[in-house]
Each structure stands twice: as structure tokens, then as C-alpha cells.
Amino acid sequence: MDEATEKAFKGKFIWLTIVLNVIILCFAMGAFVLCRFAPSSDLGLPIGISLLVVGAIISISFWKRYSQTKAWLHEQS
């Protein structure tokens, strides 16, 4: 793998790692808010559900970009 390809791969890998961490954080915070604040607060349920929905939408985007990066990496070898 040449220098430019390796640099491009590092950028793609860093981006995918950050997005995956955001997904995990959204699902964890959504579950926490639903379990902790939904029964006692009026805003707990909408916030928890919206965090889970945002996590699901970002997951779909992540999976598409991951598949593209995987195909790109196989073409490089």
C-alpha cells in the first residue's frame, strides 16, 4: 500500500471509529434516559426515544460507509 492510500485509509478508519462511538453513545444514553427518567419526567420518554432513533439512523449511514470502505480496501490490495 502506497503512502497516499495508507493516509486515505487512516482517515476513513478514524471517521468510522468516531461515528461508531457516537452510535454506541446514542443507544446507551437513550436506554439510560428511558430507564431512569421516563417514569418520572414528561421529557424522559421523548428524549430517550429520539436518542434511539438518531442512533438507528446513524447506524444505517455507518453501515453504508463501512461497506464502501471495505470494498475500497479490497480493491487496493
C-alpha positions in Angstrom: 0.0 0.0 0.0 1.5 3.3 -1.0 1.7 6.4 1.2 -1.4 8.2 -0.2 -3.6 5.1 0.0 -2.4 4.5 3.6 -3.2 8.1 4.5 -6.7 7.8 3.0 -7.3 4.6 4.8 -6.3 6.2 8.1 -8.8 9.0 7.5 -11.6 6.6 6.7 -10.8 4.4 9.7 -10.8 7.4 12.1 -14.1 8.7 10.7 -15.7 5.2 11.0 -14.4 4.9 14.6 -15.8 8.2 15.7 -19.2 7.5 14.1 -19.3 4.1 15.8 -18.6 5.7 19.1 -21.4 8.2 18.6 -23.8 5.3 17.7 -22.9 3.4 20.9 -23.2 6.6 23.0 -26.7 7.4 21.5 -28.0 3.9 22.2 -26.5 3.9 25.8 -27.8 7.4 26.6 -31.2 6.5 25.1 -31.6 3.4 27.2 -30.4 5.2 30.3 -32.8 8.1 29.8 -35.7 5.7 29.2 -34.9 3.6 32.3 -34.1 6.5 34.6 -36.1 9.5 33.6 -39.1 8.2 31.6 -41.3 7.2 34.5 -40.9 10.4 36.5 -40.4 13.1 33.8 -42.5 14.4 30.9 -39.4 14.8 28.8 -37.8 11.5 29.5 -39.7 9.4 27.1 -39.4 11.7 24.0 -35.7 12.3 24.6 -35.0 8.6 25.1 -36.9 7.6 22.0 -35.3 10.3 19.9 -31.8 9.3 21.0 -32.6 5.7 20.0 -34.0 6.9 16.6 -30.9 9.0 16.0 -28.7 6.1 16.8 -30.6 3.9 14.4 -30.4 6.4 11.6 -26.7 6.9 12.1 -26.2 3.1 12.2 -27.7 2.8 8.7 -25.4 5.6 7.4 -22.4 3.9 9.2 -23.2 0.5 7.6 -23.3 2.0 4.1 -20.0 3.9 4.6 -18.4 0.8 6.2 -19.4 -1.4 3.2 -18.0 1.2 0.8 -14.7 1.4 2.7 -14.4 -2.3 2.9 -14.9 -2.6 -0.9 -12.4 0.2 -1.4 -9.8 -1.6 0.8 -10.2 -4.9 -1.1 -9.6 -3.0 -4.4 -6.4 -1.6 -3.0 -4.8 -5.0 -2.4 
